[in-house]
Amino acid sequence: MILAIDSATRWAGLALHDGTAVIAEHGWRCANNHTIELSPAIDDMLGRADLSPADLAAIAVAIGPGSYTGLRVGLALAKGLALANGLPLIGVPTLDIVAASFGRRDEQLVVVAEAGRRRITAAGYAWHGRWQLAWGPENDTWDELLPKIEEPTLFAGEIAAAAAKQVRQAGAHLQLERPSRLVRRAGCLAELGWERFRKGDVGDTAVLAPIYMRDPAGK
């Protein structure tokens, strides 16, 4: 059993994967309350599944890009659980989680996440048997990002209503998935984590660090 923890942005998520299927998943708008909400939510999910941390085989955690506070809280909690229970910890980039929820498309996939201060983090993915990173991630505003994209593109990730309108107005070559497909799913994080765990692709828990797009102090 693998536990997935995603607190990279204001959209938080948890999931349990037993190696065959996702057996529990919860996603919610956390705002900036990760410290208060995340640990009780994990306890509740494990309790509902009649599990304890001792029943886990590994933990997968979103490592960014994302909110400095959210990433620190999620990774600290994941490290604490992993080290206390002798579990492997698998870090997965935030935007890869969204890309993993999509099947093959002819156009490129651009995934975005909130970066704060009215900015977004964006990365482009191309299909090579699965979605693989083609460019980015980079920090932009929508005004900066959209003029740079000239090829047919599907957008996914954290896209507010005003931004969705801006994308639609930028050209017919730019498309948006329906809102239910835009959110980041912890079940996909769990699945990616399980694939890497099964292959033995795990790193050193003690040195795993968040991916920040700029220095937390703003330098």
Beta strands, then each sheet from edge to edge (+ up, - down):
strand 1: 2-6
strand 2: 11-17
strand 3: 22-29
strand 4: 58-62
strand 5: 89-92
strand 6: 108-116
strand 7: 119-127
strand 8: 131-140
strand 9: 153-157
strand 10: 174-176
sheet 1: 3+ 2- 1+ 4+ 5+
sheet 2: 8+ 7- 6+ 9+ 10+
end
